[in-house]
Amino acid sequence: MRKERYTFEDLVKIMETLRSPEGCPWDRKQTHESLLPYLIEEAYEVVDAVRKGDDAELKEELGDLLLQVVFHSQIAKERGAFTVEDVVDSIARKLIYRHPHVFSGKEGIETAEDVNREWEKLKEKEGKRRESLMDGVPESMPALERAYKLQKRAAKVGFDWSDFRGIKEKMVEELQEIEQELHTGNRDKLREEVGDLLFMAVNLARFLGIHPEVALREANDKFERRFRYMEEVARKEGKELKELSLEQMERLWEQAKRELK
């Protein structure tokens, strides 16, 4: 099936072939459940490509993510549930329906806030009105992102901190409770208190208008750069970090902070 350029329809046919009796044993073996780790991994790799600003990598990773959509759709087709064409039709209809100001000439929708209000009205019309503001936040969402979403929902009705000082005092309180549990040796309670502190850290970021996932990613990247710098300097001196004392490593860390702004 060699071609100069392939289309979306070609991709669908390739997946059908891979899943056929004459196809690939690995592909035939996969299920919706077994593919979940790959779906999540591909989504994160798209995020990384965007953050790097690498168009070639982004193109490749978007292709890998698209493959997951086609793969799941093919499995569903074999079950008689739906096809990839149904998936495309469904999202196209949803986009048109939820943008009446674009496709139906509806007036009075000028800002992003107007759009959000219109979406809520349409969801209510569709019978998707939430019984709770907490509805619709997936339990499978990464914990950091889920905490952020839950807190944003609660803040919509005014259940929020009035100022920074209150959040600061609560974080100090959580640290004190962690210290108390360290003395009891109760690991379950300790885990609970650490969770409360992490939840408050997310709350702090949200209150300040900072997305915690973005902030933590940047902190991760900064830590990695500095640690790699430490390894590089140590190796230039003919040593590995594990051969250094903590004091020596701390000096390298301070050097990395000065060199890598």
C-alpha positions as CSV (number, residue, x, y, z in Angstrom):
1,M,0.0,0.0,0.0
2,R,2.8,2.4,-0.9
3,K,1.7,5.9,-1.8
4,E,3.3,9.3,-2.2
5,R,0.9,10.8,0.3
6,Y,-1.6,9.2,2.6
7,T,-5.1,10.4,3.7
8,F,-7.2,10.0,6.8
9,E,-9.2,7.3,4.9
10,D,-6.0,5.5,4.2
11,L,-5.2,5.5,8.0
12,V,-8.6,4.0,8.8
13,K,-8.0,1.3,6.2
14,I,-4.6,0.5,7.5
15,M,-6.0,0.1,11.0
16,E,-8.7,-2.2,9.7
17,T,-6.0,-4.3,8.0
18,L,-3.9,-4.4,11.2
19,R,-7.0,-5.6,13.2
20,S,-8.0,-8.2,10.6
21,P,-7.2,-12.0,10.9
22,E,-4.4,-11.4,8.4
23,G,-3.1,-8.4,10.3
24,C,-0.8,-7.9,13.3
25,P,-1.2,-10.2,16.4
26,W,-0.3,-7.3,18.8
27,D,-2.9,-5.0,17.2
28,R,-5.6,-7.7,17.2
29,K,-5.0,-8.3,20.9
30,Q,-5.6,-4.7,22.0
31,T,-8.7,-3.5,23.8
32,H,-10.0,-0.1,24.9
33,E,-8.6,-0.8,28.4
34,S,-5.2,-2.1,27.2
35,L,-4.7,1.1,25.1
36,L,-5.4,3.6,27.9
37,P,-1.7,3.9,28.9
38,Y,-0.8,4.7,25.3
39,L,-3.6,7.2,25.0
40,I,-2.4,9.1,28.1
41,E,1.2,8.9,27.1
42,E,0.6,10.2,23.6
43,A,-1.4,13.1,25.0
44,Y,1.5,14.1,27.3
45,E,3.9,13.9,24.4
46,V,1.8,16.3,22.4
47,V,2.0,18.7,25.4
48,D,5.8,18.3,25.5
49,A,6.0,19.1,21.8
50,V,3.9,22.2,22.1
51,R,6.0,23.4,25.0
52,K,9.2,22.9,23.0
53,G,7.8,24.8,20.1
54,D,9.0,22.0,17.8
55,D,6.6,21.8,14.8
56,A,8.1,18.6,13.4
57,E,7.8,16.8,16.7
58,L,4.3,18.2,17.2
59,K,3.2,16.9,13.8
60,E,4.5,13.4,14.7
61,E,2.9,13.4,18.2
62,L,-0.4,14.6,16.9
63,G,-0.3,11.7,14.4
64,D,0.4,9.3,17.3
65,L,-2.6,10.7,19.2
66,L,-4.8,10.5,16.1
67,L,-3.8,6.9,15.8
68,Q,-5.3,6.3,19.2
69,V,-8.6,7.8,18.1
70,V,-8.7,5.6,15.0
71,F,-7.6,2.5,17.0
72,H,-10.4,2.9,19.6
73,S,-12.9,3.7,16.9
74,Q,-12.0,0.5,15.0
75,I,-12.4,-1.6,18.2
76,A,-15.8,0.0,18.7
77,K,-16.8,-0.7,15.1
78,E,-16.0,-4.4,15.6
79,R,-18.3,-4.4,18.6
80,G,-21.0,-2.7,16.5
81,A,-20.9,0.3,18.8
82,F,-19.8,3.2,16.4
83,T,-17.4,4.0,13.7
84,V,-14.7,6.6,13.3
85,E,-17.1,8.4,10.9
86,D,-19.6,8.5,13.7
87,V,-17.0,10.1,15.9
88,V,-16.3,12.8,13.3
89,D,-20.0,13.4,12.7
90,S,-20.6,13.7,16.4
91,I,-17.9,16.3,17.1
92,A,-18.8,18.3,14.0
93,R,-22.5,18.5,15.0
94,K,-21.5,19.5,18.5
95,L,-19.2,22.3,17.4
96,I,-21.9,23.7,15.1
97,Y,-24.6,23.4,17.7
98,R,-22.5,25.1,20.4
99,H,-21.5,28.0,18.2
100,P,-24.8,29.4,17.0
101,H,-23.2,32.9,16.9
102,V,-20.9,31.6,14.2
103,F,-23.0,29.1,12.2
104,S,-26.6,30.3,12.8
105,G,-26.2,34.1,13.0
106,K,-27.3,34.4,16.6
107,E,-26.5,37.9,17.9
108,G,-25.5,39.1,21.4
109,I,-22.5,36.9,21.8
110,E,-19.4,39.0,21.6
111,T,-17.1,37.9,24.4
112,A,-15.6,34.6,25.8
113,E,-17.9,35.1,28.8
114,D,-20.9,35.4,26.6
115,V,-19.9,32.1,24.9
116,N,-19.5,30.3,28.3
117,R,-23.0,31.4,29.3
118,E,-24.4,30.3,26.0
119,W,-22.7,26.9,26.4
120,E,-24.3,26.4,29.9
121,K,-27.7,27.2,28.4
122,L,-27.2,24.7,25.6
123,K,-26.1,22.0,28.0
124,E,-29.2,22.6,30.1
125,K,-31.3,22.4,27.0
126,E,-29.6,19.1,26.1
127,G,-30.5,17.8,29.5
128,K,-27.0,17.8,30.8
129,R,-27.5,20.2,33.6
130,R,-25.3,19.3,36.5
131,E,-26.9,18.3,39.8
132,S,-23.7,19.3,41.4
133,L,-20.9,21.7,40.4
134,M,-18.6,18.8,41.0
135,D,-20.2,16.8,38.2
136,G,-18.2,16.4,35.1
137,V,-14.7,16.5,36.6
138,P,-13.3,13.0,35.7
139,E,-12.0,10.9,38.6
140,S,-9.3,9.6,36.2
141,M,-7.9,13.1,35.7
142,P,-4.4,13.6,37.1
143,A,-4.7,14.6,40.8
144,L,-3.1,18.0,40.4
145,E,-5.4,19.0,37.5
146,R,-8.5,17.6,39.2
147,A,-7.8,19.6,42.4
148,Y,-7.5,22.7,40.3
149,K,-10.8,22.0,38.5
150,L,-12.7,21.2,41.7
151,Q,-11.5,24.4,43.3
152,K,-12.4,26.5,40.3
153,R,-15.9,25.0,40.3
154,A,-16.4,25.8,44.1
155,A,-15.1,29.3,43.6
156,K,-17.8,30.0,41.0
157,V,-20.4,30.2,43.8
158,G,-18.2,32.2,46.1
159,F,-16.8,29.3,48.2
160,D,-13.3,30.7,48.1
161,W,-10.7,32.4,50.2
162,S,-11.1,36.1,50.7
163,D,-7.4,37.0,50.7
164,F,-3.9,35.6,50.5
165,R,-3.4,35.7,54.2
166,G,-6.1,33.1,54.9
167,I,-4.5,30.7,52.5
168,K,-1.1,31.3,54.0
169,E,-2.4,30.6,57.5
170,K,-4.1,27.4,56.3
171,M,-0.9,26.2,54.8
172,V,1.0,26.8,58.0
173,E,-1.8,24.9,59.8
174,E,-1.4,22.0,57.5
175,L,2.3,21.9,58.0
176,Q,1.8,21.9,61.8
177,E,-0.6,18.9,61.4
178,I,1.9,17.0,59.4
179,E,4.5,17.6,62.1
180,Q,2.0,16.3,64.7
181,E,1.4,13.1,62.8
182,L,5.1,12.5,62.4
183,H,5.2,12.0,66.2
184,T,2.2,9.6,66.2
185,G,3.6,7.3,63.5
186,N,0.2,7.0,61.9
187,R,1.0,6.7,58.2
188,D,-2.6,6.9,57.0
189,K,-3.1,10.2,58.8
190,L,0.2,11.5,57.7
191,R,-0.7,10.7,54.0
192,E,-4.0,12.5,54.6
193,E,-2.3,15.6,56.0
194,V,0.3,15.7,53.2
195,G,-2.7,15.5,50.7
196,D,-4.3,18.5,52.4
197,L,-1.1,20.5,52.1
198,L,-0.8,19.7,48.4
199,F,-4.5,20.6,47.9
200,M,-3.8,24.0,49.6
201,A,-0.7,24.6,47.4
202,V,-3.0,24.1,44.3
203,N,-5.5,26.5,45.9
204,L,-2.8,29.1,46.4
205,A,-1.8,28.9,42.8
206,R,-5.4,29.1,41.6
207,F,-6.1,32.1,43.9
208,L,-3.1,33.9,42.4
209,G,-4.2,33.2,38.9
210,I,-1.4,30.7,38.2
211,H,-2.2,27.3,36.7
212,P,-0.5,24.9,39.1
213,E,0.3,22.3,36.3
214,V,2.2,25.0,34.3
215,A,4.0,26.2,37.5
216,L,5.0,22.7,38.5
217,R,6.2,21.8,35.0
218,E,8.4,24.8,35.0
219,A,9.7,24.0,38.5
220,N,10.4,20.4,37.3
221,D,12.3,21.6,34.3
222,K,14.3,24.0,36.4
223,F,15.2,21.3,38.9
224,E,16.2,19.0,36.0
225,R,18.5,21.6,34.4
226,R,20.2,22.4,37.7
227,F,20.7,18.7,38.6
228,R,22.1,17.9,35.1
229,Y,24.5,20.8,35.6
230,M,25.7,19.4,38.9
231,E,26.3,16.0,37.2
232,E,28.2,17.6,34.4
233,V,30.5,19.7,36.7
234,A,31.1,16.7,38.9
235,R,32.1,14.5,35.9
236,K,34.5,17.2,34.7
237,E,36.2,16.8,38.0
238,G,36.3,13.0,37.5
239,K,33.6,12.2,40.0
240,E,30.0,11.0,40.2
241,L,27.5,12.8,42.4
242,K,27.1,9.8,44.6
243,E,30.8,10.1,45.5
244,L,30.3,13.6,46.9
245,S,29.2,14.6,50.4
246,L,25.9,16.4,50.9
247,E,27.8,19.6,51.6
248,Q,29.7,19.3,48.3
249,M,26.5,18.7,46.4
250,E,24.8,21.7,48.0
251,R,27.7,23.9,46.9
252,L,27.2,22.6,43.3
253,W,23.5,23.3,43.6
254,E,24.2,26.9,44.6
255,Q,26.6,27.2,41.7
256,A,23.9,25.8,39.3
257,K,21.4,28.4,40.6
258,R,23.9,31.2,39.9
259,E,24.8,29.9,36.4
260,L,21.4,28.8,35.2
261,K,19.0,31.7,35.7
